[in-house]
Amino acid sequence: MNEVDTQKAIDILNIIMEVELAGVVRYTHYSLMVYGYNRIPIVDWMKSNAQEGLIHAHKAGELVTLLGGHPSLKIGPLLETEKHDIGDILQESLEHEKTALAAYYDLLKIAEGRNSVLLEEYARQLIVEEELHLDEVNKMMRHPGDVEAFKP
């Protein structure tokens, strides 16, 4: 990878780190705001997403340092609508997951064909994970019996 591509990759990895850290904050907040009969499984799911976001942020930071960059100390945008209905929370989650997915696709574009199997495989693996997250949220937002295919 040349110097320009390396810097682009570092910049995108820092964005990924920021987005994933925003997800940690977001899902932690959401886990505290869920009430009702289905609270326990939804809270567990939110906590799991927060933990996974921290793992993803750490991995992105490790790759930044591997490429000779400096990991960002920023956190991505945090949308707070003050709406805490589970449907609203899931819609916000869907938007967050789409943002993360777009960042991983940006990294893949930089990595493909530029002698970085490491970055390419990392991006591909996380794209798979994020698309599965989007599908989970999409299914949670559907009404029982609604079997329409997921569209990222």
N, C-alpha and C positions, 0 to 999 in steps of 0.2 A: 504494500500500500504506500502511495506517495505521501508527501508531507501535507498537501491540501486535503486529501481524503482522510488522513489520520486525524487532522484537526476537525473535519466535519464529523467524523465518527465520535470523537471526544465530545463535541458540542451536542450531538444527538443523545449520546449516553448520559450526559448531564441532564438533558431534558427528561429522559426516561427516569433518571433518579428522582428528579423533582416531582414528576407525575406520580411515581410509585409512593413517594413519601406523603404526598397529598392524599393518596388513597389510604395510607395508614391512618392519618388524622380523620379523614372522612368516615371510614368504616368503624373506627373506634367511637366517633361521635354517634353515628347511626346506631351502633350496638347499645348505646345508653338511652336512646330515644324510642325504642320499640316497646310497645305495650300491647296487652291483649292475650288471647288464648294461645296463639302460636309464638309467643315471645321467645321461649327457650331455643327452639331450633333456628329461628331467624337470628337471634343474638349469637349463637354458636357459629353460624355461617358468616356473619359480619366479622366476628373476631378472627376467624380463620382467614378471611380475605385481608384483614389488617396485617396479620402475621406474614402472609404470603407477599404482600406489598413490601414489607420490610426486607424480606429475603431478596426480592427482585431489585430493590433499590441498592442493597449491599452488593449484589452481583454486578450491577451496572457500574457502581463505584469502583469495584475491583478492576473491571475492564478499562475504566478511565485511567487508573494508575498503571495498568499494564501497558497502555499506549503512551504513557509519559505525561498524562494530563493531571489536572487538579480537580478532584470531585467537588461539585457544587454544594454550597451550604444552604441553598434556597429550597423552598417547598413550592410546588406548583399551585395554581389557583385553587382556592377553596370556595365552592359555591355553597352558600347557606341561604336557602329559600325560606327558612323558618317554618316550612311545611314538614310535618313529621308523620303524616299518614304513610303507611308502608308502601302504597302505590307511588307516592311522591318520592320516597327514599329510593325505591327501585328505579324510577325514571332517572334520578340523579346518578345512581350507580351505573346505569346503562350509558349515560353520557360520559362518565369518567372512564369506563372500560373502552369506549370508542376512542377517546383521546389517547389512552395508553397504546391501543392497537395501532393507531396511526403513527405513533412515534417508533414502534418496532418495525413497521413497514418502511419508514424513512431510513432506519438503520440498515435494513435489508438491501435497499436500493444502493446504498453506499458500499456495502460489503460484497455484493454479488460481483463476481468476476474480477476482483481486485486483490487476489492472493491473500484473502483472509477467511479461511474456512472457519476459524474460531468465531469471528463476528457473524458470519453468515449463518452458521448452525445455531448460535445463541439467538439471533433474531428469529430464525424459523421456529425454534422451540418455544420462544415466548409468544410468537404470533399464534401458535396452536393453543397455548394456555389461555391467552386473552380471548380468542374466538370461542373457546369453550366457556369462559366466564360470561361472555355476551349471551351465549345460548342459555346458560343457567338463568340469568336475569330475565331474558326474554320469556322463558318458560314459566318463571315465577309470576310474570305480569299477565300471562294469559288466563283465560277462563277455562275451567275444566271442559275437555272435549275439543278445544281449539287446537288443531294439529298443523296449522300453517307452518311452512318451513321457515327456519331462521334466516334472516337477511342482515348481514353485518353492515 
